[in-house]
Amino acid sequence: MGRFFFFGAALALIIGSVAVVRWSGDPPPSSAPVATVSDDLVGLPDGSTLIAGHGTVTRDLTDWLQGTAPGKRTFELGGHQFIGHSDEMTPESGGRLPRLIAMLRAYPDVDLIAVGHAAASGNAKEEDTLARARAEGLVQALTNAGISATRLSVESRGAKEPLPDMLPESEHNDRVTLTLTRRE
């Protein structure tokens, strides 16, 4: 009886595998999004993996992290990072946090400076305060996720460093940039 059970289970597994292979080989309906995972899958030294498409900030970050030379590099995250003229992250920004946390966990020899920016409002003190609050919010989220506070620091640029292709008053200057440093 036990043999029949194992034989039946193995046969069901084989039939199920064939059905999955056959089903996945069929073209998806035209309205279904197609995600390809090929060389976009990046392995991290701690055994975790990330999907990092070519030409994305995540891929630039992982490519730099996989290097071994000490050094420093700044990354613009892009996208709409904050809700209005506030320090509240958008869902898009919040969605990036797990990837950043995974990268920092996998590379404990890398320190991060969160550099806050704000769109010009005409009040330099308010801009600096808002930019600092944004950077501090990111650092707090990282420490809450277990990244050592000794690896993290905060800077504020207020509205002094707008993106080159944007007007200073653009909401795209409401952002945080990352400066990563690999220790020797």
C-alpha positions as CSV (number, residue, x, y, z in Angstrom):
1,M,0.0,0.0,0.0
2,G,2.9,2.4,0.9
3,R,4.5,1.8,-2.5
4,F,1.3,2.7,-4.3
5,F,1.1,5.9,-2.3
6,F,4.6,7.0,-3.1
7,F,4.2,5.9,-6.7
8,G,0.9,7.9,-7.0
9,A,2.5,10.9,-5.3
10,A,5.5,10.8,-7.7
11,L,3.2,10.4,-10.7
12,A,1.0,13.3,-9.6
13,L,4.1,15.5,-9.2
14,I,5.4,14.6,-12.7
15,I,2.0,15.2,-14.2
16,G,1.6,18.5,-12.3
17,S,5.1,19.6,-13.4
18,V,4.3,18.9,-17.1
19,A,1.1,20.8,-16.8
20,V,2.9,23.8,-15.2
21,V,5.6,23.7,-17.9
22,R,3.0,23.4,-20.7
23,W,0.8,26.1,-19.1
24,S,3.8,28.5,-18.6
25,G,4.8,27.9,-22.2
26,D,1.5,29.2,-23.5
27,P,1.5,32.8,-24.4
28,P,-0.2,35.0,-21.7
29,P,-3.4,36.8,-22.5
30,S,-2.6,40.1,-24.2
31,S,-3.8,42.1,-21.2
32,A,-1.5,40.2,-18.7
33,P,1.7,41.9,-17.8
34,V,4.8,39.9,-18.7
35,A,7.7,39.9,-16.2
36,T,11.0,38.4,-17.4
37,V,13.5,37.3,-14.8
38,S,16.8,36.5,-16.4
39,D,19.9,38.5,-15.8
40,D,17.8,40.9,-13.8
41,L,18.1,38.6,-10.8
42,V,21.1,39.6,-8.6
43,G,22.5,37.4,-5.9
44,L,23.8,39.1,-2.8
45,P,26.7,37.8,-0.6
46,D,24.4,36.8,2.2
47,G,22.4,34.5,-0.1
48,S,19.5,36.8,-0.7
49,T,18.5,37.9,-4.1
50,L,17.0,41.0,-5.7
51,I,15.4,41.8,-9.0
52,A,17.4,44.7,-10.4
53,G,16.6,45.5,-14.0
54,H,19.3,47.0,-16.2
55,G,19.2,50.8,-16.2
56,T,17.6,51.1,-12.8
57,V,18.9,52.7,-9.7
58,T,18.7,49.3,-7.9
59,R,21.0,47.8,-10.6
60,D,23.4,50.7,-10.4
61,L,23.5,50.2,-6.6
62,T,24.1,46.5,-6.8
63,D,26.7,46.8,-9.5
64,W,28.6,49.3,-7.4
65,L,28.2,47.2,-4.2
66,Q,29.6,44.1,-5.9
67,G,32.8,45.9,-6.6
68,T,35.5,45.4,-4.1
69,A,37.5,48.7,-4.1
70,P,37.0,51.2,-1.3
71,G,35.4,54.3,-2.4
72,K,32.3,56.6,-2.4
73,R,29.4,57.0,-4.8
74,T,26.2,59.1,-4.7
75,F,22.9,57.7,-6.1
76,E,19.9,59.7,-7.1
77,L,16.8,57.6,-6.4
78,G,14.5,59.3,-8.9
79,G,10.8,59.1,-8.8
80,H,8.3,60.9,-6.6
81,Q,9.7,60.3,-3.2
82,F,7.6,62.4,-0.8
83,I,4.0,63.4,-0.5
84,G,3.7,67.1,-1.2
85,H,6.0,69.4,0.6
86,S,6.3,67.0,3.6
87,D,8.6,64.3,5.0
88,E,6.1,61.5,4.4
89,M,7.3,58.9,1.9
90,T,5.2,58.0,-1.0
91,P,4.2,54.3,-1.4
92,E,6.8,54.1,-4.3
93,S,9.6,55.2,-1.9
94,G,8.4,52.9,0.8
95,G,8.5,50.0,-1.7
96,R,12.2,50.7,-2.3
97,L,13.1,50.3,1.4
98,P,13.2,46.5,1.5
99,R,15.7,46.4,-1.4
100,L,17.9,49.0,0.3
101,I,17.8,47.2,3.6
102,A,18.7,43.9,1.9
103,M,21.6,45.5,0.2
104,L,22.9,47.1,3.4
105,R,22.6,43.9,5.3
106,A,24.5,42.0,2.6
107,Y,27.3,44.6,2.5
108,P,28.2,45.4,6.1
109,D,31.4,47.2,5.0
110,V,29.3,49.9,3.4
111,D,28.2,53.1,5.2
112,L,25.3,55.3,4.0
113,I,24.8,59.1,4.2
114,A,21.2,60.1,3.6
115,V,21.2,63.5,2.1
116,G,17.9,65.4,2.3
117,H,16.8,68.0,-0.3
118,A,13.8,70.2,-0.6
119,A,12.2,72.3,-3.3
120,A,12.7,76.0,-3.0
121,S,10.1,77.7,-0.9
122,G,11.8,81.0,-0.2
123,N,12.5,80.1,3.4
124,A,16.0,78.5,3.6
125,K,15.6,77.5,7.3
126,E,12.3,75.7,6.5
127,E,13.8,74.0,3.5
128,D,16.8,72.8,5.5
129,T,14.6,71.5,8.3
130,L,12.4,69.6,5.9
131,A,15.3,68.2,4.0
132,R,16.9,67.0,7.3
133,A,13.6,65.4,8.4
134,R,13.4,63.5,5.2
135,A,16.9,62.1,5.6
136,E,16.4,61.3,9.3
137,G,13.1,59.5,8.4
138,L,15.0,57.2,6.0
139,V,17.8,56.6,8.5
140,Q,15.2,55.8,11.2
141,A,13.5,53.3,8.9
142,L,16.9,51.6,8.3
143,T,17.8,51.4,12.0
144,N,14.3,50.1,12.7
145,A,15.1,47.3,10.2
146,G,18.3,46.4,12.0
147,I,20.9,48.4,10.1
148,S,23.5,49.7,12.7
149,A,23.2,53.4,13.4
150,T,27.0,53.6,13.4
151,R,26.9,53.0,9.6
152,L,24.3,55.7,8.9
153,S,24.4,59.5,8.9
154,V,22.3,62.4,7.8
155,E,23.0,65.6,5.9
156,S,20.7,68.3,4.7
157,R,21.2,70.4,1.5
158,G,17.8,72.2,1.7
159,A,17.1,73.7,-1.7
160,K,20.8,74.4,-2.5
161,E,21.3,71.5,-4.9
162,P,18.4,71.2,-7.2
163,L,18.5,68.5,-9.9
164,P,20.3,70.0,-12.9
165,D,17.4,69.5,-15.4
166,M,14.7,70.8,-13.0
167,L,13.7,74.2,-11.9
168,P,14.5,74.8,-8.2
169,E,10.8,75.0,-7.3
170,S,10.0,71.6,-8.9
171,E,8.6,68.9,-6.6
172,H,11.2,66.5,-8.0
173,N,13.7,68.3,-5.8
174,D,11.8,67.0,-2.8
175,R,14.1,64.0,-2.4
176,V,16.8,62.1,-0.6
177,T,20.0,61.0,-2.3
178,L,22.2,58.2,-1.0
179,T,26.0,58.5,-0.7
180,L,27.5,55.1,-0.1
181,T,31.1,54.6,1.2
182,R,32.9,51.3,1.3
183,R,35.3,51.1,4.1
184,E,38.8,49.9,3.6
